[in-house]
Amino acid sequence: MDLAWTLHVGTALYAINLVVGLAAQLFHANFGVFHHWLYAVVFAAALASAVFAFHPALLLTLAALAAMPLTKPGSKPHPTVAVIGASGYLLAYLL
């Protein structure tokens, strides 16, 4: 059974959450519970991607997602860690 679609779903959800976070920073919006709920869904999708469409670069995404709660929203490490996580998906597609 080909479960590579989990990589696509994980990537799409991560991109959506990235846009929500970017909007929160640029427009000083507070998405509160929605952003946290979406983070949980993104983490679950990333785990599914790593299990069912394994690529070593996805471990970078998982590490970034695990580190995200250790950063404060609005601080420089928060978007930096988010971009590092996105690069894991990008590398999974390119390598």
Biopython code that builds the backbone (N, CA, C, O; Angstrom):
import numpy as np
from Bio.PDB.StructureBuilder import StructureBuilder

atoms = [
    (1, "MET", "N", (0.843, -1.174, 0.000)),
    (1, "MET", "CA", (0.000, 0.000, 0.000)),
    (1, "MET", "C", (0.891, 1.240, 0.000)),
    (1, "MET", "O", (1.801, 1.356, 0.822)),
    (2, "ASP", "N", (0.633, 2.147, -0.905)),
    (2, "ASP", "CA", (1.429, 3.367, -1.029)),
    (2, "ASP", "C", (0.823, 4.453, -0.131)),
    (2, "ASP", "O", (-0.293, 4.918, -0.360)),
    (3, "LEU", "N", (1.573, 4.836, 0.877)),
    (3, "LEU", "CA", (1.104, 5.864, 1.800)),
    (3, "LEU", "C", (1.911, 7.151, 1.682)),
    (3, "LEU", "O", (2.011, 7.921, 2.637)),
    (4, "ALA", "N", (2.485, 7.376, 0.506)),
    (4, "ALA", "CA", (3.260, 8.596, 0.271)),
    (4, "ALA", "C", (2.385, 9.842, 0.376)),
    (4, "ALA", "O", (2.897, 10.943, 0.577)),
    (5, "TRP", "N", (1.077, 9.676, 0.241)),
    (5, "TRP", "CA", (0.173, 10.812, 0.356)),
    (5, "TRP", "C", (0.278, 11.474, 1.725)),
    (5, "TRP", "O", (-0.040, 12.654, 1.871)),
    (6, "THR", "N", (0.725, 10.716, 2.734)),
    (6, "THR", "CA", (0.873, 11.302, 4.063)),
    (6, "THR", "C", (1.919, 12.427, 4.051)),
    (6, "THR", "O", (1.815, 13.390, 4.811)),
    (7, "LEU", "N", (2.913, 12.293, 3.192)),
    (7, "LEU", "CA", (3.921, 13.350, 3.057)),
    (7, "LEU", "C", (3.270, 14.619, 2.515)),
    (7, "LEU", "O", (3.561, 15.717, 2.990)),
    (8, "HIS", "N", (2.403, 14.478, 1.537)),
    (8, "HIS", "CA", (1.732, 15.633, 0.940)),
    (8, "HIS", "C", (0.785, 16.310, 1.940)),
    (8, "HIS", "O", (0.735, 17.536, 2.036)),
    (9, "VAL", "N", (0.045, 15.493, 2.673)),
    (9, "VAL", "CA", (-0.872, 16.047, 3.676)),
    (9, "VAL", "C", (-0.084, 16.760, 4.768)),
    (9, "VAL", "O", (-0.435, 17.869, 5.172)),
    (10, "GLY", "N", (0.988, 16.117, 5.247)),
    (10, "GLY", "CA", (1.821, 16.728, 6.276)),
    (10, "GLY", "C", (2.409, 18.055, 5.824)),
    (10, "GLY", "O", (2.427, 19.029, 6.576)),
    (11, "THR", "N", (2.886, 18.081, 4.596)),
    (11, "THR", "CA", (3.468, 19.300, 4.044)),
    (11, "THR", "C", (2.421, 20.405, 3.923)),
    (11, "THR", "O", (2.686, 21.555, 4.274)),
    (12, "ALA", "N", (1.253, 20.063, 3.436)),
    (12, "ALA", "CA", (0.189, 21.057, 3.270)),
    (12, "ALA", "C", (-0.241, 21.632, 4.617)),
    (12, "ALA", "O", (-0.413, 22.843, 4.755)),
    (13, "LEU", "N", (-0.412, 20.764, 5.600)),
    (13, "LEU", "CA", (-0.812, 21.246, 6.923)),
    (13, "LEU", "C", (0.276, 22.114, 7.555)),
    (13, "LEU", "O", (-0.020, 23.120, 8.200)),
    (14, "TYR", "N", (1.526, 21.722, 7.365)),
    (14, "TYR", "CA", (2.631, 22.515, 7.895)),
    (14, "TYR", "C", (2.632, 23.892, 7.240)),
    (14, "TYR", "O", (2.819, 24.905, 7.914)),
    (15, "ALA", "N", (2.422, 23.928, 5.931)),
    (15, "ALA", "CA", (2.397, 25.207, 5.208)),
    (15, "ALA", "C", (1.249, 26.087, 5.698)),
    (15, "ALA", "O", (1.422, 27.297, 5.849)),
    (16, "ILE", "N", (0.096, 25.504, 5.943)),
    (16, "ILE", "CA", (-1.044, 26.271, 6.457)),
    (16, "ILE", "C", (-0.702, 26.863, 7.816)),
    (16, "ILE", "O", (-0.970, 28.037, 8.074)),
    (17, "ASN", "N", (-0.110, 26.047, 8.686)),
    (17, "ASN", "CA", (0.248, 26.540, 10.015)),
    (17, "ASN", "C", (1.324, 27.622, 9.931)),
    (17, "ASN", "O", (1.330, 28.564, 10.724)),
    (18, "LEU", "N", (2.227, 27.480, 8.973)),
    (18, "LEU", "CA", (3.263, 28.497, 8.757)),
    (18, "LEU", "C", (2.629, 29.829, 8.361)),
    (18, "LEU", "O", (3.039, 30.885, 8.843)),
    (19, "VAL", "N", (1.637, 29.776, 7.489)),
    (19, "VAL", "CA", (0.939, 30.989, 7.057)),
    (19, "VAL", "C", (0.167, 31.610, 8.229)),
    (19, "VAL", "O", (0.155, 32.831, 8.382)),
    (20, "VAL", "N", (-0.468, 30.786, 9.044)),
    (20, "VAL", "CA", (-1.189, 31.292, 10.215)),
    (20, "VAL", "C", (-0.218, 31.991, 11.163)),
    (20, "VAL", "O", (-0.507, 33.077, 11.665)),
    (21, "GLY", "N", (0.938, 31.364, 11.406)),
    (21, "GLY", "CA", (1.941, 31.972, 12.268)),
    (21, "GLY", "C", (2.491, 33.264, 11.696)),
    (21, "GLY", "O", (2.711, 34.228, 12.429)),
    (22, "LEU", "N", (2.714, 33.288, 10.395)),
    (22, "LEU", "CA", (3.203, 34.497, 9.737)),
    (22, "LEU", "C", (2.169, 35.621, 9.843)),
    (22, "LEU", "O", (2.514, 36.773, 10.103)),
    (23, "ALA", "N", (0.915, 35.273, 9.640)),
    (23, "ALA", "CA", (-0.157, 36.272, 9.763)),
    (23, "ALA", "C", (-0.231, 36.805, 11.187)),
    (23, "ALA", "O", (-0.454, 37.996, 11.400)),
    (24, "ALA", "N", (-0.044, 35.928, 12.151)),
    (24, "ALA", "CA", (-0.073, 36.365, 13.556)),
    (24, "ALA", "C", (1.047, 37.361, 13.831)),
    (24, "ALA", "O", (0.843, 38.348, 14.537)),
    (25, "GLN", "N", (2.228, 37.104, 13.276)),
    (25, "GLN", "CA", (3.352, 38.016, 13.508)),
    (25, "GLN", "C", (3.196, 39.325, 12.741)),
    (25, "GLN", "O", (3.439, 40.396, 13.296)),
    (26, "LEU", "N", (2.804, 39.253, 11.502)),
    (26, "LEU", "CA", (2.716, 40.466, 10.681)),
    (26, "LEU", "C", (1.561, 41.372, 11.087)),
    (26, "LEU", "O", (1.691, 42.597, 11.077)),
    (27, "PHE", "N", (0.438, 40.771, 11.443)),
    (27, "PHE", "CA", (-0.762, 41.557, 11.735)),
    (27, "PHE", "C", (-1.090, 41.602, 13.218)),
    (27, "PHE", "O", (-2.145, 42.095, 13.617)),
    (28, "HIS", "N", (-0.175, 41.083, 14.034)),
    (28, "HIS", "CA", (-0.367, 41.051, 15.490)),
    (28, "HIS", "C", (-1.699, 40.412, 15.851)),
    (28, "HIS", "O", (-2.376, 40.838, 16.787)),
    (29, "ALA", "N", (-2.060, 39.386, 15.097)),
    (29, "ALA", "CA", (-3.304, 38.662, 15.330)),
    (29, "ALA", "C", (-3.080, 37.606, 16.406)),
    (29, "ALA", "O", (-1.962, 37.133, 16.611)),
    (30, "ASN", "N", (-4.135, 37.258, 17.068)),
    (30, "ASN", "CA", (-4.064, 36.223, 18.097)),
    (30, "ASN", "C", (-5.017, 35.106, 17.696)),
    (30, "ASN", "O", (-6.235, 35.242, 17.803)),
    (31, "PHE", "N", (-4.440, 33.998, 17.231)),
    (31, "PHE", "CA", (-5.269, 32.875, 16.803)),
    (31, "PHE", "C", (-5.499, 31.885, 17.930)),
    (31, "PHE", "O", (-6.278, 30.944, 17.778)),
    (32, "GLY", "N", (-4.825, 32.086, 19.064)),
    (32, "GLY", "CA", (-5.054, 31.335, 20.294)),
    (32, "GLY", "C", (-5.232, 29.846, 20.121)),
    (32, "GLY", "O", (-4.345, 29.147, 19.633)),
    (33, "VAL", "N", (-6.395, 29.375, 20.528)),
    (33, "VAL", "CA", (-6.688, 27.941, 20.557)),
    (33, "VAL", "C", (-6.597, 27.318, 19.167)),
    (33, "VAL", "O", (-6.129, 26.188, 19.027)),
    (34, "PHE", "N", (-7.037, 28.036, 18.144)),
    (34, "PHE", "CA", (-6.981, 27.498, 16.781)),
    (34, "PHE", "C", (-5.551, 27.161, 16.384)),
    (34, "PHE", "O", (-5.295, 26.090, 15.833)),
    (35, "HIS", "N", (-4.618, 28.070, 16.662)),
    (35, "HIS", "CA", (-3.221, 27.837, 16.300)),
    (35, "HIS", "C", (-2.652, 26.636, 17.069)),
    (35, "HIS", "O", (-1.883, 25.855, 16.509)),
    (36, "HIS", "N", (-3.019, 26.488, 18.326)),
    (36, "HIS", "CA", (-2.549, 25.349, 19.122)),
    (36, "HIS", "C", (-3.162, 24.041, 18.640)),
    (36, "HIS", "O", (-2.484, 23.014, 18.593)),
    (37, "TRP", "N", (-4.426, 24.074, 18.287)),
    (37, "TRP", "CA", (-5.082, 22.886, 17.755)),
    (37, "TRP", "C", (-4.433, 22.492, 16.431)),
    (37, "TRP", "O", (-4.153, 21.317, 16.190)),
    (38, "LEU", "N", (-4.198, 23.479, 15.583)),
    (38, "LEU", "CA", (-3.568, 23.216, 14.294)),
    (38, "LEU", "C", (-2.157, 22.665, 14.486)),
    (38, "LEU", "O", (-1.737, 21.773, 13.749)),
    (39, "TYR", "N", (-1.420, 23.188, 15.472)),
    (39, "TYR", "CA", (-0.076, 22.672, 15.782)),
    (39, "TYR", "C", (-0.162, 21.173, 16.113)),
    (39, "TYR", "O", (0.656, 20.386, 15.635)),
    (40, "ALA", "N", (-1.132, 20.788, 16.914)),
    (40, "ALA", "CA", (-1.284, 19.372, 17.289)),
    (40, "ALA", "C", (-1.573, 18.513, 16.058)),
    (40, "ALA", "O", (-1.032, 17.416, 15.925)),
    (41, "VAL", "N", (-2.419, 19.005, 15.168)),
    (41, "VAL", "CA", (-2.742, 18.270, 13.941)),
    (41, "VAL", "C", (-1.508, 18.183, 13.041)),
    (41, "VAL", "O", (-1.245, 17.141, 12.440)),
    (42, "VAL", "N", (-0.757, 19.277, 12.951)),
    (42, "VAL", "CA", (0.465, 19.300, 12.144)),
    (42, "VAL", "C", (1.480, 18.303, 12.695)),
    (42, "VAL", "O", (2.130, 17.597, 11.924)),
    (43, "PHE", "N", (1.623, 18.237, 14.012)),
    (43, "PHE", "CA", (2.569, 17.302, 14.629)),
    (43, "PHE", "C", (2.147, 15.858, 14.330)),
    (43, "PHE", "O", (2.984, 15.021, 13.992)),
    (44, "ALA", "N", (0.855, 15.574, 14.456)),
    (44, "ALA", "CA", (0.363, 14.221, 14.157)),
    (44, "ALA", "C", (0.596, 13.865, 12.692)),
    (44, "ALA", "O", (0.972, 12.734, 12.382)),
    (45, "ALA", "N", (0.378, 14.810, 11.799)),
    (45, "ALA", "CA", (0.600, 14.563, 10.371)),
    (45, "ALA", "C", (2.082, 14.354, 10.079)),
    (45, "ALA", "O", (2.440, 13.535, 9.234)),
    (46, "ALA", "N", (2.939, 15.088, 10.771)),
    (46, "ALA", "CA", (4.388, 14.923, 10.584)),
    (46, "ALA", "C", (4.830, 13.543, 11.074)),
    (46, "ALA", "O", (5.669, 12.896, 10.449)),
    (47, "LEU", "N", (4.266, 13.105, 12.182)),
    (47, "LEU", "CA", (4.576, 11.752, 12.668)),
    (47, "LEU", "C", (4.126, 10.705, 11.654)),
    (47, "LEU", "O", (4.852, 9.754, 11.366)),
    (48, "ALA", "N", (2.928, 10.890, 11.118)),
    (48, "ALA", "CA", (2.424, 9.953, 10.110)),
    (48, "ALA", "C", (3.326, 9.959, 8.875)),
    (48, "ALA", "O", (3.625, 8.903, 8.319)),
    (49, "SER", "N", (3.753, 11.126, 8.455)),
    (49, "SER", "CA", (4.661, 11.225, 7.306)),
    (49, "SER", "C", (5.960, 10.480, 7.577)),
    (49, "SER", "O", (6.452, 9.740, 6.725)),
    (50, "ALA", "N", (6.508, 10.681, 8.764)),
    (50, "ALA", "CA", (7.781, 10.041, 9.109)),
    (50, "ALA", "C", (7.651, 8.524, 9.171)),
    (50, "ALA", "O", (8.596, 7.803, 8.848)),
    (51, "VAL", "N", (6.497, 8.046, 9.581)),
    (51, "VAL", "CA", (6.297, 6.593, 9.683)),
    (51, "VAL", "C", (5.955, 5.972, 8.334)),
    (51, "VAL", "O", (6.536, 4.955, 7.955)),
    (52, "PHE", "N", (5.026, 6.570, 7.614)),
    (52, "PHE", "CA", (4.504, 5.938, 6.402)),
    (52, "PHE", "C", (5.199, 6.355, 5.105)),
    (52, "PHE", "O", (5.106, 5.650, 4.100)),
    (53, "ALA", "N", (5.892, 7.489, 5.119)),
    (53, "ALA", "CA", (6.622, 7.935, 3.926)),
    (53, "ALA", "C", (8.022, 8.339, 4.371)),
    (53, "ALA", "O", (8.477, 9.446, 4.081)),
    (54, "PHE", "N", (8.693, 7.451, 5.066)),
    (54, "PHE", "CA", (9.928, 7.809, 5.754)),
    (54, "PHE", "C", (10.981, 8.393, 4.829)),
    (54, "PHE", "O", (11.261, 7.881, 3.745)),
    (55, "HIS", "N", (11.543, 9.475, 5.305)),
    (55, "HIS", "CA", (12.725, 10.091, 4.716)),
    (55, "HIS", "C", (13.492, 10.686, 5.887)),
    (55, "HIS", "O", (12.881, 11.302, 6.760)),
    (56, "PRO", "N", (14.805, 10.523, 5.936)),
    (56, "PRO", "CA", (15.570, 11.040, 7.080)),
    (56, "PRO", "C", (15.374, 12.535, 7.327)),
    (56, "PRO", "O", (15.469, 12.981, 8.470)),
    (57, "ALA", "N", (15.106, 13.307, 6.294)),
    (57, "ALA", "CA", (14.910, 14.753, 6.461)),
    (57, "ALA", "C", (13.676, 15.069, 7.306)),
    (57, "ALA", "O", (13.590, 16.134, 7.915)),
    (58, "LEU", "N", (12.736, 14.150, 7.337)),
    (58, "LEU", "CA", (11.541, 14.376, 8.140)),
    (58, "LEU", "C", (11.853, 14.381, 9.632)),
    (58, "LEU", "O", (11.080, 14.913, 10.429)),
    (59, "LEU", "N", (12.976, 13.794, 10.006)),
    (59, "LEU", "CA", (13.393, 13.843, 11.412)),
    (59, "LEU", "C", (13.717, 15.279, 11.817)),
    (59, "LEU", "O", (13.539, 15.654, 12.976)),
    (60, "LEU", "N", (14.187, 16.074, 10.875)),
    (60, "LEU", "CA", (14.438, 17.485, 11.119)),
    (60, "LEU", "C", (13.124, 18.211, 11.415)),
    (60, "LEU", "O", (13.050, 19.044, 12.319)),
    (61, "THR", "N", (12.108, 17.886, 10.651)),
    (61, "THR", "CA", (10.785, 18.475, 10.866)),
    (61, "THR", "C", (10.252, 18.090, 12.240)),
    (61, "THR", "O", (9.734, 18.933, 12.971)),
    (62, "LEU", "N", (10.380, 16.823, 12.582)),
    (62, "LEU", "CA", (9.894, 16.372, 13.891)),
    (62, "LEU", "C", (10.657, 17.050, 15.030)),
    (62, "LEU", "O", (10.060, 17.441, 16.033)),
    (63, "ALA", "N", (11.959, 17.187, 14.875)),
    (63, "ALA", "CA", (12.761, 17.842, 15.909)),
    (63, "ALA", "C", (12.337, 19.308, 16.063)),
    (63, "ALA", "O", (12.227, 19.816, 17.178)),
    (64, "ALA", "N", (12.105, 19.970, 14.945)),
    (64, "ALA", "CA", (11.675, 21.371, 15.001)),
    (64, "ALA", "C", (10.304, 21.494, 15.664)),
    (64, "ALA", "O", (10.079, 22.400, 16.467)),
    (65, "LEU", "N", (9.401, 20.596, 15.333)),
    (65, "LEU", "CA", (8.076, 20.633, 15.957)),
    (65, "LEU", "C", (8.161, 20.353, 17.454)),
    (65, "LEU", "O", (7.425, 20.947, 18.242)),
    (66, "ALA", "N", (9.054, 19.456, 17.842)),
    (66, "ALA", "CA", (9.234, 19.160, 19.268)),
    (66, "ALA", "C", (9.839, 20.355, 20.000)),
    (66, "ALA", "O", (9.528, 20.587, 21.168)),
    (67, "ALA", "N", (10.698, 21.112, 19.325)),
    (67, "ALA", "CA", (11.343, 22.262, 19.941)),
    (67, "ALA", "C", (10.448, 23.504, 19.957)),
    (67, "ALA", "O", (10.693, 24.427, 20.734)),
    (68, "MET", "N", (9.437, 23.536, 19.127)),
    (68, "MET", "CA", (8.604, 24.729, 18.994)),
    (68, "MET", "C", (8.001, 25.211, 20.315)),
    (68, "MET", "O", (8.007, 26.418, 20.559)),
    (69, "PRO", "N", (7.485, 24.343, 21.171)),
    (69, "PRO", "CA", (6.923, 24.837, 22.436)),
    (69, "PRO", "C", (7.969, 25.465, 23.364)),
    (69, "PRO", "O", (7.611, 26.159, 24.316)),
    (70, "LEU", "N", (9.240, 25.230, 23.099)),
    (70, "LEU", "CA", (10.300, 25.811, 23.926)),
    (70, "LEU", "C", (10.623, 27.244, 23.520)),
    (70, "LEU", "O", (11.366, 27.937, 24.215)),
    (71, "THR", "N", (10.068, 27.685, 22.403)),
    (71, "THR", "CA", (10.297, 29.048, 21.926)),
    (71, "THR", "C", (9.060, 29.893, 22.214)),
    (71, "THR", "O", (7.944, 29.377, 22.277)),
    (72, "LYS", "N", (9.267, 31.169, 22.386)),
    (72, "LYS", "CA", (8.148, 32.060, 22.661)),
    (72, "LYS", "C", (7.653, 32.690, 21.358)),
    (72, "LYS", "O", (8.456, 33.157, 20.550)),
    (73, "PRO", "N", (6.350, 32.705, 21.154)),
    (73, "PRO", "CA", (5.818, 33.378, 19.972)),
    (73, "PRO", "C", (6.264, 34.840, 19.962)),
    (73, "PRO", "O", (6.255, 35.508, 20.996)),
    (74, "GLY", "N", (6.649, 35.322, 18.799)),
    (74, "GLY", "CA", (7.121, 36.684, 18.673)),
    (74, "GLY", "C", (8.623, 36.828, 18.849)),
    (74, "GLY", "O", (9.194, 37.862, 18.500)),
    (75, "SER", "N", (9.269, 35.799, 19.389)),
    (75, "SER", "CA", (10.727, 35.838, 19.538)),
    (75, "SER", "C", (11.370, 35.364, 18.240)),
    (75, "SER", "O", (10.722, 34.706, 17.426)),
    (76, "LYS", "N", (12.646, 35.697, 18.048)),
    (76, "LYS", "CA", (13.333, 35.291, 16.819)),
    (76, "LYS", "C", (13.447, 33.770, 16.675)),
    (76, "LYS", "O", (13.331, 33.269, 15.557)),
    (77, "PRO", "N", (13.667, 33.016, 17.753)),
    (77, "PRO", "CA", (13.773, 31.558, 17.583)),
    (77, "PRO", "C", (12.483, 30.898, 17.063)),
    (77, "PRO", "O", (12.545, 29.866, 16.394)),
    (78, "HIS", "N", (11.330, 31.483, 17.367)),
    (78, "HIS", "CA", (10.065, 30.846, 16.971)),
    (78, "HIS", "C", (9.951, 30.683, 15.449)),
    (78, "HIS", "O", (9.764, 29.559, 14.983)),
    (79, "PRO", "N", (10.056, 31.753, 14.660)),
    (79, "PRO", "CA", (9.977, 31.569, 13.204)),
    (79, "PRO", "C", (11.194, 30.839, 12.633)),
    (79, "PRO", "O", (11.091, 30.167, 11.607)),
    (80, "THR", "N", (12.342, 30.970, 13.295)),
    (80, "THR", "CA", (13.538, 30.264, 12.828)),
    (80, "THR", "C", (13.334, 28.755, 12.906)),
    (80, "THR", "O", (13.647, 28.022, 11.968)),
    (81, "VAL", "N", (12.805, 28.308, 14.036)),
    (81, "VAL", "CA", (12.532, 26.879, 14.212)),
    (81, "VAL", "C", (11.464, 26.428, 13.217)),
    (81, "VAL", "O", (11.539, 25.319, 12.689)),
    (82, "ALA", "N", (10.477, 27.274, 12.961)),
    (82, "ALA", "CA", (9.422, 26.927, 11.999)),
    (82, "ALA", "C", (9.998, 26.731, 10.598)),
    (82, "ALA", "O", (9.620, 25.794, 9.896)),
    (83, "VAL", "N", (10.902, 27.602, 10.196)),
    (83, "VAL", "CA", (11.520, 27.481, 8.866)),
    (83, "VAL", "C", (12.428, 26.247, 8.807)),
    (83, "VAL", "O", (12.487, 25.573, 7.778)),
    (84, "ILE", "N", (13.121, 25.953, 9.883)),
    (84, "ILE", "CA", (13.937, 24.732, 9.926)),
    (84, "ILE", "C", (13.043, 23.513, 9.730)),
    (84, "ILE", "O", (13.399, 22.595, 8.991)),
    (85, "GLY", "N", (11.895, 23.498, 10.383)),
    (85, "GLY", "CA", (10.954, 22.385, 10.220)),
    (85, "GLY", "C", (10.450, 22.268, 8.790)),
    (85, "GLY", "O", (10.327, 21.166, 8.255)),
    (86, "ALA", "N", (10.163, 23.403, 8.177)),
    (86, "ALA", "CA", (9.715, 23.397, 6.777)),
    (86, "ALA", "C", (10.802, 22.863, 5.862)),
    (86, "ALA", "O", (10.513, 22.191, 4.872)),
    (87, "SER", "N", (12.050, 23.161, 6.189)),
    (87, "SER", "CA", (13.148, 22.679, 5.342)),
    (87, "SER", "C", (13.242, 21.151, 5.361)),
    (87, "SER", "O", (13.713, 20.544, 4.398)),
    (88, "GLY", "N", (12.797, 20.537, 6.445)),
    (88, "GLY", "CA", (12.764, 19.066, 6.481)),
    (88, "GLY", "C", (11.839, 18.512, 5.413)),
    (88, "GLY", "O", (12.183, 17.556, 4.718)),
    (89, "TYR", "N", (10.661, 19.116, 5.284)),
    (89, "TYR", "CA", (9.741, 18.690, 4.222)),
    (89, "TYR", "C", (10.343, 18.958, 2.842)),
    (89, "TYR", "O", (10.287, 18.112, 1.950)),
    (90, "LEU", "N", (10.920, 20.153, 2.687)),
    (90, "LEU", "CA", (11.521, 20.501, 1.403)),
    (90, "LEU", "C", (12.616, 19.506, 1.025)),
    (90, "LEU", "O", (12.671, 19.050, -0.117)),
    (91, "LEU", "N", (13.475, 19.170, 1.966)),
    (91, "LEU", "CA", (14.545, 18.210, 1.691)),
    (91, "LEU", "C", (13.993, 16.814, 1.381)),
    (91, "LEU", "O", (14.565, 16.080, 0.575)),
    (92, "ALA", "N", (12.894, 16.461, 2.016)),
    (92, "ALA", "CA", (12.281, 15.149, 1.735)),
    (92, "ALA", "C", (11.815, 15.075, 0.281)),
    (92, "ALA", "O", (11.853, 14.007, -0.331)),
    (93, "TYR", "N", (11.381, 16.189, -0.262)),
    (93, "TYR", "CA", (10.962, 16.213, -1.666)),
    (93, "TYR", "C", (12.157, 16.274, -2.618)),
    (93, "TYR", "O", (12.133, 15.673, -3.693)),
    (94, "LEU", "N", (13.190, 16.994, -2.223)),
    (94, "LEU", "CA", (14.311, 17.212, -3.141)),
    (94, "LEU", "C", (15.360, 16.095, -3.142)),
    (94, "LEU", "O", (16.021, 15.869, -4.155)),
    (95, "LEU", "N", (15.510, 15.414, -2.040)),
    (95, "LEU", "CA", (16.558, 14.377, -1.968)),
    (95, "LEU", "C", (16.009, 12.988, -2.173)),
    (95, "LEU", "O", (16.763, 12.016, -2.141)),
]
sb = StructureBuilder()
sb.init_structure("model")
sb.init_model(0)
sb.init_chain("A")
sb.init_seg("    ")
for serial, (resi, resn, name, xyz) in enumerate(atoms, 1):
    if name == "N":
        sb.init_residue(resn, " ", resi, " ")
    sb.init_atom(name, np.array(xyz, "f"), 0.0, 1.0, " ", f" {name:<3s}", serial, name[0])
structure = sb.get_structure()
